[in-house]
Amino acid sequence: MKEYYHFLRTNFKPVSFGWLLTFLSSFGQTFLISLYVPEIIESFNITEGTFGAIYAGCTIAASVIMLSVGHTVDHKPAKKVTAFTVISLAASSLLLGFSYSLGLLIIALIGLRLCGQGLLSHISMTIISKYFKENRGKALSVSALGYSIGEAIFPVIIASLIAAFDWRIAAIVSGVALFLYLLRLKFTNLAGFDKDLSTEVKPSVWSLLKDYKSVVFHRKFGIMMPAIFMLGFTNTAIFFYQYVFVEDKGWSAQLYATFFVVYAGARFLFSLLGGSWVDKFSARKMFYYYLIPINIGLLPFAFMDSIVGALIYLILAGITTGMSGTVKTAIIAEMYGLEKMGAIRSVFTMFMVISTALGPLLVGFLIDWEVSFTNIMLIIFVAMLLANINSQRMRGLKPEAEDAK
């Protein structure tokens, strides 16, 4: 870890900004929103299935909107884009707290998913990739640690607020906290991130569509996207229904919950190791292998009667998830270059966000159809294995841009 110490000594300010954005993205992530779900279902007198469908629809809507706004990070100052996103995320949190109709609830959820999981993560990973042409892996890995810290801190705070007051107060407090962050942002110098802004004028809708079409229909996309999609699909589906699966296996929910300390530790450690490995070996080589741990972990999770199977899965899932934050972004920079990275990454982000909507939705259908837990895990295992095999086709491709190397 000595290399990280030397790296952070000279790059702490830009990396800490990227870290803070991924940390604040927690307010739009499934792990935090899920804490509100039981109270929302009771308040609106709807079923779990109905809310699941609403949540999936809102997530997909947010992913589509990403295409129209994700490119702004290429040609707008970082402070302006960040401020607009944080304001929108804060307003969405407040709206969630004041939602007394399904219409307002839907708008709030779209805003949370778009600005939190979508844009704050997107802005962080994009500007860090552009800023660090050397040591990109380390910079991305440190920035991605914001996810782990958010997972460790925010659930405790939000759960405590819900228990002490109610879910509406928790949402309103979240919105106020985000508005307070704007005071710090006002006095933060982000000029260094703006040196590589595109000199082109704001792209037209037609030119954006042409760019998106060229990305989606290129061979690279067909190799990279399935692996990225399956990781988002698997993580969200399993974590969304984890306590349903724990109950089905007859495991202790309390003991299972304690295992998340190990998961968080594995994710933290391999986020750092993944960054060093990307700098040493390249993201393209790491892309061949990073799905293997979580894929293997699905087997003990499915077949072991002991709760040790869940522990093994969480450790291996933490390894893959830790590396993925760096690998997924660095591979886009290496294979596509940096000039239009905001627009290109927004396409990948859209499909990733869609995967987080489809995961709970499709697995929920399988549960309703009384497909066994073991068979659900096997279906996911096979799909992920095929995605990983498909990733090996990357060996025949080379980066197109010198600045991506």
Secondary structure as UniProt FT lines:
FT   HELIX           2..24
FT   HELIX           25..28
FT   HELIX           30..33
FT   TURN            34..36
FT   HELIX           37..44
FT   HELIX           48..69
FT   TURN            70..71
FT   HELIX           72..75
FT   HELIX           78..97
FT   HELIX           102..112
FT   HELIX           113..120
FT   HELIX           121..131
FT   HELIX           136..164
FT   HELIX           167..186
FT   HELIX           191..194
FT   TURN            195..196
FT   HELIX           205..216
FT   HELIX           219..240
FT   HELIX           242..249
FT   HELIX           253..258
FT   HELIX           260..281
FT   HELIX           283..287
FT   TURN            288..291
FT   HELIX           292..303
FT   HELIX           308..336
FT   TURN            339..340
FT   HELIX           341..368
FT   TURN            369..370
FT   HELIX           373..391
FT   HELIX           392..396
FT   HELIX           402..404
//
